[in-house]
């Protein structure tokens, strides 16, 4: 039996709005939040957990046989192994606890493909929606990546490694080499939102090592908006979905970033 992805998308769009309303209640009181620490630069709040519980409850009631992977609780394997939800209840938690923009990401996987998803930025009320093969949209308006080809006008996002979160040696030297010829570097603070900004043309590119649950929807948004997605060495999803070494960009920025990241030793799935 085929799945009606339009109906699924309608469900998860409404669900993302519900999770957005819940998290905004906390967000507006961000100075009062009780924060736990999962690890270096990795915070968790009650809002993360409540958002994921709300999303889990809805999806298990509506799609009881499908599997679920989230950020805050153990994954659940359903009777139907073909479909799995990938959910980040708050992407950009450090942003969130400091009163800056964050996102809620809900992706549906069928086998080894992301087939549809939503990415919601509650403070901005920006709802990104996507179905594979049908285009990417922001609040109903179709998206296209930037057509910028001038290196001096490119705008690239990434994350900044800390002493306790140093992913590759020479990260800052490499960032300086990327920064020098382009227009600007921007730190969005949410991997999902960075991908969405590439899809809509606010950024020409984004690179980082990050989790796939964070970026599954964003990757599909960029692909459906005409962008290019690979790992740092030009390889496909069989690599970047496992290693998290991700470039999402328009064609020109992708070529530029591949050249600048080319001296990094290749990371392969473990």
Helices and strands as residue ranges (DSSP letters): H 5-27, G 30-32, E 35-39, E 42-45, H 46-62, E 66-70, E 80-91, H 93-97, E 103-110, E 113-121, E 126-131, E 136-138, E 141-142, G 151-153, E 155-157, H 171-181, E 184-186, H 191-200, E 205-209, H 212-224, E 228-230, H 237-243, E 245-249, H 251-261
